[in-house]
Amino acid sequence: MAEKIVSPGVFTNEIDASFLPAAIGEIGAALVGPTAKGPSMVPTVVSSYGEFQAIFGDQIKSGSNTYQYLTSMAAHNYLSAGNKLTIVRILDGAVAQSTGSVPKEGSTNAANTPSFVLSSIGHGEGTNTLVGANLTGSNTDNNGELYNGTNDNFRWEISTVNETKGTFTLLIRRGNDTTTQKVPLETWNDLNLDPNSNNYIGRKIGNQNASIAGDATDGFYINYDGDYQQKSKYVYVKSVDLPTPNYLTEGGEIRLNAQSASLPDVGSGSLEGAFGGGSDGYSGFDAYGNLTGTRTATKVNFFGDIDDDDSQGYAIKTGADGTDAYTNALNLLANADEYDINLLFLPGIVAEFHSTIVTKAIDICESRGDCFFVFDPVGKGVNSMGGVTDQAKAQNSNYAATYWPWVQVIDLTDGKMRWVPATTMLGGVFAFNDKVAAPWFAPAGLNRGGLDTVIQAARKLTHGNRDTLYESNVNPLATFPGQGVVVWGQKTLQKKASALDRVNVRRLLIKVKKFIASSSRFLVFEQNNTATRERFLNIANPFLESVQSQSGLNAFKVVMDDTNNTPDVVDRNILYGQIFLQPTKTAEFIILDFTIQPTGAAFPE
């Protein structure tokens, strides 16, 4: 009390017990795999499938066939119920972004010093709108359409230039639009080349490029080159070759007339606004749908053809291309402070062929302690129970679960039936479970485990089959007449019998730990006293009460007082708390006794 009490009176004191923890943002899954386009090896958050399509594309061509990566299918299923998904696109080898050189005024030859150079944010040949690297002559037809323009790439155009003010307008147009029917994706007005101006092109559009850096010793991270964050969804300013510093005087006059020649030329130059130079590295497709890069295969294995030699364009085994890409992506996601995820899917990776990647993913989830990995045990060709259970027995972790068999779905890009691994569709089950219930409910059963978009399972399991699988911690996909294909299990891969051998309990712990740890971060560096401990209790108890009221816990107890914060603990700058939980178990086995009694028998009340 601040006042010195001498004479009688009424004294008031304020005790603020209204501390509210900052709410943590929505947490979603992470999806790692190849996509049609987009930034490679840079974790990117999307909140809808439309946003996913805009950034990462949807379909690709291999030869004369059109395909959809499993990553796209999995994203579509998850985002049908969830609204936050972290995507890491896989590319490996000599990958590159496409560039577009914008000629200066009076020059139509991009080979001369350009006014500035744009680069695609995404990597790969899919962002190219050039027919070839050594293009000569026109790149368009009579309608001004780029010969290699598609929905998934883009072109640039300078629509207006104002020499008096030193400004211009830049359009980013869809790659397959025409001169008479332009489709602007972005319009940037009042740009200039003056680095000292707020309308400097590098500042307004962004000149920062994100790329993976680091190594296995010191860790992997995203490195940002450039001063200004990306504002465009498609391009960043790679260089301004002819800057015009202080283009106008304080009186609004052109300071140096020669600088007007640095401004870009109206139009789209001799290359018709095309971008070129992008490379997909080891697993790429050129403008005509042919596999490019160092791989010599003439066919890429998609869907049910995935094997140890090729999975969607990658041979993912020790020493093969693709292994490093997946490993590096997982190393990035190991940073729990940077990437807030609670589920991990690698569609197209199966333990039978890609055990190194599966083991790596489990290790990452265990080291994070707040993420759950869902994977497939075998390829499409395995139908024996032993072949499936052997893969499950090779792992022992309550941070992972596996499901079988494969399922058949409709490819929305071409309407064809495709066989896909179960995890391609399971993201939707987990997202739906969390939407209508909570993570501590089982993502299984007729209420929350239905695979509504699945046509059929690759094998209709008998009750005996399901017993064999479940005893080995493989979660079966059962087929019931009138109900379709349903997730009929929720075991983790932990071999020891405990509460954590069930998916709902592990995900309960992930949810609780994430909330309390994130909220308690505000107490770090606060005084280690009774008031701070009360603030922690005011965080933990109300949250656990809400979980209990939603059937997540039978009982709980939180202890943070003098009994566990002894003088020795306090002297070591530790604030110690203990949380005791009794998780609610699921009813997986319902036993009903039917007793037949003789006529006249009385039924007890």
N, C-alpha and C positions, 0 to 999 in steps of 0.2 A: 504494500500500500504506500502510495507516494506521500500522503499527508502525514504530518506529525500530530498525533492525537494527544491533546493536553486537557482541554475542557470538554464537557459532555456535548453531544450532538449526534446527528445522523450522518453517516458516511457511506457513500456508494462506491461500488467497485464493479468493473466490467470484466466478464470472462467470456471470450469469444469461443464458443463450441460449435460454430456453424461452418467449420472448414469443410469444403467439398473438394474431393479429388477431381482433377481434370479428367474429363471423359476421354477414354482412348478411342481412336478411330476404328473404323471397321477393318477387320482383318480377313484376308482372303487366302486363296491357294496360290501356289506357284506352278507354272507349267513350262517345262523345258523341252525343246525339240525344234526341228526345222520348220520354217514357214516360207511362204511364197516370196516375201520381201520384208523390208524393215531393218532396223538397226540390229546388228549381230553382237552378241555377248554383252548387251547392255540391258539389264532388267528394266522392263517398262510396264507400268500399271495401266490397265484398261478397265473400263467400268461397264462396257456393253459390247455385244458382238459387232455392232456397227463400227465402233471405235477400233476393235480388233481388225476388222476388214480394212479399214482405212490405213492403218499402220502396217499390218503384217500380211495383207492380202488374203486370198481365199483358195484359189485353185492354180495349178501349174500344168504344164504339158511335158510329157516325156514321149518323144516321137510323135505319133499321131494321136496318142491318148491323153485325156484330161484326167487329172487326179486331184485329190484333196489330201493334204497332209493330215496325219492323225492329230497333230497339234491343233489344227483348225477345228476338227470334229470335237475334240475334247473341250476346247474353248467355248464352242457353241453350246455344248451340253451344260457346262458349269455355269455360264453366264445366263442361261435360261432361268436360273433360280438365284444365283449369286450376283453381286454387282461390284466385285473387286477381284481382279486377277492379275498376277504378276507374270509377264511373259519373258522368257529368255530364249531368243532365237539362236539356233545352232548354225554356225558356219565355221569352216576350218580351212587352213591353207592360206594362199595369197588372195585374201578377200580385199575388195576395194569398193569405194563409193563412186558414183557417177559424178561427173563435173560438167558444167556448162559455162563456156567463156562468152561474156557479153562484150561485143565489139564497141570501141569508142566511136564517137560521132564522126561521120564521114568515112568510116572504114567498115567494109562488109566482110573482111577477112579476119576470122578469129585467130589465125596464126600470128597476126601482129599483136603487140601488147594490148591486151583487152582492158576495158574500163574496170571491170571487176569479174571475179569468177565465183560461181555458185557451186555448191556441192550438195548432193542428196544426203539426207540424214541416214537413210537406209543403205545397206550394202547390197552388192550383187548385180548381176547382169539384168535382172528384172527391172531395175530403175533406168536402164539405158533406153534412149529413144533414137539412137544411131543405128543404121543398118550394119555398119562395120567400122573398125577403127580407122581405116584409111579411106574415109568417105570422100568421093569427088562428085561434083555436080549436085543436082537437086536431091533433097532428102524427102520430098513430099510429092503427092499426086496433084492433079489439077484442082482439087478442092482444098489444098493446103493441109491435108492429113498426112501425118508422119507415117512412113511405111512400117515402122516398128512401134508406133504408138499403141498403147493399151490402156485399159482402165486402171492398171496398177502402176503406170509410170506418169511422167508429167513433162512439161516443156515450159520455157520462159518466154516472156514477151515484154518489151518496153513499149507501153502504149502511148505515153506522152512525155515530152521533155520541155522544160521551161528554162531557157538559158538565162533569162533575166534574174531568176532566183536560184539557179543552179539545182533545180529539183527535177524529179522524174517519177513516173509511176511504173511499177513492176507487177506484172501478172504471172502467177504460177497457174498454168492451164493443164487440164487433163491431157494425157499423152495422145489420145485418139480423137480429139475434137477436130474441127475443121475451121477454115478461115471464116466461113459464113455462119457457123454455129459454134462459137467459142464456149468452152465450159471452164470459167475461172474457178480454180480451187481456192486461191487466195489473191487478194488485191492489196498492194502496199503503195499508198499514196504519199506524195511529198517527201520522197527519199532524196538524200544527197550524198556526196562523197566527201563531205567535210568532217574529219574526225572530231572536231571541236563542237559539232552541232548535236542537238538532241535528236535530230532526224537523220543522223548518220546511218547509212544502210546497215553497217555492222551492228549498231546499237538497236535499231528497230527490228531487224529480222533475226539478229543473233549471229555471232561468229564463233560460237563455242561448239567443239566437237567432242563427243564422249567416246572413250574406248577403254577396253580392259587393259590393265597394267598389273605389274607385280610378279611374284613368283611363289613357289611352294614354300620357300623358307620364311619370307616376310609377309606372305599373304597376298591375295589378289584384291584389286579395287578398281573403281572406275576413275580414270584420269580425264580431266577436262582441259582441253587446249582452247585458248581464246578468252576474251575479256567479257563478252556479253552472252547471257543465256539464250538458248534457242526460243524464239517466239513463233517461228514458222513450224508447221507440222511436217513440212516436206524438205526444206532446204536450209542450209546455213551459208553464210558468206565466208568462203574459203580464203579469199584475198581481195583487197582493193588495190589494183595495180597502178591506178592513176588517181590518187587522192587529190582533193582540192581544199586544202586547209584555209580557213578564213576566206571563203569564196566571196562573201559580201563584206564591205566595210560597215562601220557603225552607221553610216548614212544610207545604207542600202544599195550602194553602187558596187558593180563588179570590181573587185580589187585588181585582178589580173585577167585581161581578156583571153589570154592563151589557155586559161584553165577551162574555158568552155569546151575546148576540144577533148577534154577528158571525160565529158559526160557521155553516157551510153547513146547509141544510135537508136532512133525510133524503129520499131519492128522487132524482128527476131533473128536478123542476120542471115548469112548464107546457109547456116545449118538449121534454119527454121526453128530456133529455140530448143534444139535437141540437146540431150545429155548423153554422155558416153564414158567409157572407161571402167564401168563397174565390173566387178568379178566376184563370182561365187566360190572361188577357191577350188577345193577338192570336189565338191558336189554341186555343180552348177548346171544350168540349162541355158543354152544360147537362145537367140531370137526365134529360132525355128524348132525349139523343143528338144534339141539334141544335148546329151550329157556332155559337159565340158570339164576342163581341169585335168588333173593328173590321172583321174580314174579312166580306165579303158573299157569299162563295162558298157555294153550296148543297151542294157535294160536295167532299170532301177526296180528293186523289189518293194512293192507297196502291199499293204493290207495282209492278207493271208500268206503271201509269199515271203514275208520277212524271215530271214535266217541269219546264221552267223557270218555269212559273207557280205550281206547287204541288208540294211534296214533303212528304207527311204533314201537311199543314195549314200549311205555310210557303212563302212565295215567297222563295227565297234567292238574291237577286241584289242588285246595288248599289242601296241606297236602299229596299229592301223589308224588311218585317218578317221576322225570323228571322236576317238577316245579322248583326246586332249580337249576338244571342244566341250564335251559333256563334263569332264572333270573340272575344267576351269569355270564353267557355269555354276557347278555345285559349290566350288570353292568361293565364288562370289556370294552365293546365297547363305554361306556359313556365317556371314556377318548379321547377327540377329538385331543389332542396333540400327542397321541401315535398311534391312528388308524385313518387314513385318508380315510374316506368313504363318499359317497354321496347318497347311496341307501341301504335299508335294506330289506331282504326277510327272512321269516321263513316258508318255505313250509312244510305243514303238521299241521300248527297251524291255526285254524279257530276260529273266534270270538264267534261263537255259543257255542263251547265247551271249549275254552281256553281264555276267556275274560281277565283273570288276566294277561296273557302273552302279549296279544295284547295291553292292556292299558299300561303295562310296556314299551313295545317297542315304543309306541307313546311318552311317557314321556321322554324316552332317546333321541329320535330325537328332541323333542322340547328343551330339556336342552342343547343339542349340538348346535342346531341352524343351522346345515349344513348337515343334512341327512334327507332323505325322506323314509317313511315306506309304503310298499305295502303289503296288506294282503287280506285274503279271509273271507267273512262274514259268510258262513254256510257250513255244510257238504253236501255230495253228495245227501243225501235223501231229502233235502228241495227243493221244487219246487214252493212254493207259493211266490208271490211278497211281501206279508206282512212279511213273515218270514225272507226274505232277507233285506228288508228296515229297519226292526226293529233293526238289528245289526248295520247298518250305522247310524241310528238316535241316538244310544247310545254313539257315539263319536262326538267330535267337535274339529277338528284340521286341520290346513292347512299344516301340516307336514305328512299327511297320506292320502291314497286313497285305495278304495276297489273295486274289480271287480267280476263279476259273469256272466254266470254260470261256472260250471266245464266243462272240455273238455276231449276228448278222444285222446290218442296219442299211438304210437307204442313204446313198451319197447324194446330198442335196444339190451338188453342183451339176450332176448329170442324170440323176434318177436311178443309177445302177445299184444293185445289191452288193454290199461289201462285207467281208469278214474282218472284224477288228478285235483287238485284245480288249478284255473287259474294262481295263482302266480308262479306255477312251470314253466310256459312258458313265463311269462311276463318279466322276466329278459332279455330275448333275444330281446324283443320289445324295452325296454329302451336302451339297449346297441346298437342296430341297429339305433335307433333314434339319439343317440349321435354321432354315427360313420358317418352317411350320412348327418346329419344336425347339431344340437347343442342341449344342454339341454333345451334351451328356446323355442324349437319347441315342438308341442304337440305329445306325443308318442301315436298316435291314427290315425285312418283313413286309407284309401286304400294305401296311399303312404308309411307310416311308421308304421302302426298298424296291418299289416297282420300277422296272426299266421300260417305260411306256413306249419309247421310240425303237425298241429292239424288236426285230421280226421273229427271230428264233435264236436259241442257243446252239452252239456247234454240237453239243451232246446233251440229250435229255437224261438227267441223272436219276437213278433209282434212289430209294431211301437208303439202301446199302451203300451206294456210291457216296452219298452225302455223309454217311457215318464215317467212311474211310477217309474222306477229305478232312472232315472236321476234327477227327482224332489227330491229324497231322497239322492242324492249324491252317488249313486252306478253307477259305470261305466259299461255299458253293453258290452258283447261280442256278436256282431251281426253276423248273417249268411246271406250272399248274394249269389244268384246263380252265379256260375262262378268265384266268388271271395273267397269263403270259409269263415272262421271265422275271424272276424276283431274286434279289439278294437274300440269301438264306443262311447267313452266318455273320458273326462279328468278333472273331478271334484275332488277337494280335499274334505275332510270331514268338512270343515269350514261351519258353518250354516249361518253366516253373509255374505251378498252379498258384495264382494269387489274383487279387482283384484287377491287377494290371494286365491280365491276359485277355481282357475284353476291350474292344475299340472304344466303347462309350466311356469307360472309366479313364482310359489314357487321355481321351480328348477332354474330359471333365478337368483333369489335372492341368492340361495345357491351357484351358480357358481360365481357370482360377489363377494359375501362376502368372499368366500374361497380364491379367487385370491388376492383381495386387502388386506385382513387380513394377508395372508401368506407373501405377498411381503412387507407389511409395518412392519413386524416384525424386519426388518433390521434397522428400525428407532428408535426402543426402546433404550433408554439411550443416544440417540444423543442430541445435543444441541437444545433447544426449541427456534428456531429463524427462520428468513425468509428463510434461505437456506434449512433447514430441511423441511419446508412447501413446498418449491418448489420441493424438491425431491419427496414428497408425490404426488403432482400434476402431476409430470412426470411419476408416476406409474399409478395413477387412470385414468387420461384423455385418454391416448393412448389405454388403455384396453377397456374403455367404448366406445370409438370411434370404436374399432373393433367389439364390440358387436352390436353397432348401425348399422354398415355397413353390418352385418350379420342378420339383421331384428330382433334383440332382443329388441331394444329400439327405441321408436319414438324420444325421447329427453332425455337429462340428464344435470345436472349441479353439479359441485364439488366446494365446498367452504371451504377453509382453509386459513384464513388470519387474520388480526387484528380484523375483525368484530366478529368472534366467538372465537378467542384466545385473550381474554381481559387480562389485567394484573392480574386480580384475578385468571383466569383459568391457566395462565402460572405459577403463584406462587404456585399453587397446583400440579405442575409437570404434567400437562395434555396438550397433543397436541390434539386439538379438530377439527374434520372435519365433514362436512355435505355433503351427496350425495343424490341428488334428481333424481329420475328415473321415466320415463313414459314408462312402459312396452308395447310392441307390443301385441295386443290382437289377438286371433285366430278367424277365421270365422267359427263358429260352426253352424250357422243358415243362410242358403242361401235362400233368398226370391226372386222369379222371378214372375213378373206380365206379363201375356199373355193377350194382348188386341186384340179382334176380331173386325176388321173394315169392313165396306161395300165395295163392288167393286167400284173402282174409287177413293177411298180415297187416299190422298197424305200423304206420310210418311215424317215427319219433319226430317231435317238434324241432 
